[in-house]
Each structure stands twice: as C-alpha cells, then as structure tokens.
Amino acid sequence: MRRLIMMNVRQLIVVAGVCVAAACSGSPTDPSSGGPGGSGGNGGCGGGGGFTLTCPQVVGTGTRAQGTLTGTINGAPWTADCIAILVTSPTIISIGGSDLATGTTYQTLGFAGDKVVGTQTIGPLSGLNATLIQGSSGWSASLAQGSGSLVLTSVTNNSATGTFSFSMPPVAGSPATGTKNVSGSFNLTF
C-alpha cells in the first residue's frame, strides 16, 4: 500500500508539472505569446507581456480540481493556481498544486494519503507522504525522512476538504538545502 501511495504522489508531481508546462508553453509561432518561438511576453512564464497563464482542463492522468489549496512555505504565503486530484483506488487520494500565475519560483506541492476522514500521520503504518519541488530542488516527507500530518475533514467521490502540515528535508541528490515547513488547507471539488 505504501508503495502505491508513493507512486501516486510521484505521478501527481508529474501531473502538476504538466500544469506548469502546459501553462508556460506559449505558441511557437505567435511572437506576442512569449512562448519558445516568441519574442514578446515573458519567455513563457510568469504572466505579463500579453501572455496569460492557464491551467489545462485535463491534467495528465489526474483531474483538474476547483477550489482552494493554500498555505505557507517556511512562513511565506502560498496559493496554488493549478490543482489536480488523482484517485487511483477507492482508498487513496493524491492532491497536487502549482503556483502558476502568482508565484515567482513556480513551486509544486503534492501529497498523498488514505481517502478517509480523520487524521493521518507519517509513520510505519501510514503511506502518507509529500513532496515540494522548486525548480530543480526537491524536499519530501515520508517514512524515510521528515514528518507531517494530513487531516481530511470531509471526503467524497468528488470533493475533499482538510488541512496539512509537513516538515520536509531536502531530497537526496537534489540541490535543495534546509528543511521546508509547509502547512495549509484545501477545499476542493473534482
């Protein structure tokens, strides 16, 4: 079960990355789009210059969610603009989001756990895990490192509400440094 949840959060990080890639890929033939072939805009990301970031309706293998995913990362406010949900079994839910339009470092946060109301804590009997990506740097909380909890106050086949809190050391082999303390809440429909 833990292996399945770890695969889900990795898939969700990829799904959330698709949000960023799709939103940051202006038209290669429209010079005002700021995309790879364009000279205007902002080089493909960040808004401005007539280029608008959007989240695709279909997000890889996940479902685009509506609602809010907000919190703090080391005390700084963070809001996801593109949010995806991945439910790969009746009992596992993965949530991920990226700060496409409001962010400057394009952070992607993903976490996965059991799809049940209540409190889950990272530990030997839990598959709860989380990953934070900022550029090429990554931090994670799992059984192997870090700590954290997920509280699902409500979860149905098409909605999830709750809070999260993770202490995430750098991923081995990543240029990341220091621990990231991430906490927040979500109220989503999908």
Buried (B, 14 or more C-beta within 10 A) or exposed (E): EBEEBBBBBBBBBBBBBBBBBBBBBBBEEBBBBBBEEBEBBBBBBBBEBBBEBEBBEEBBBBBBBEBBBBBEBEEEEBBBBBBBBBBBEEBBBBBBBBBBBEBEEBBBBBBBBBBEBEEBBBEEEBBBBBBBBBEEBBBBBBBEBBBBBBBBEEBEEEBBBBBBBBBBBBBEEBEBEEBBBBBBBBBBEB
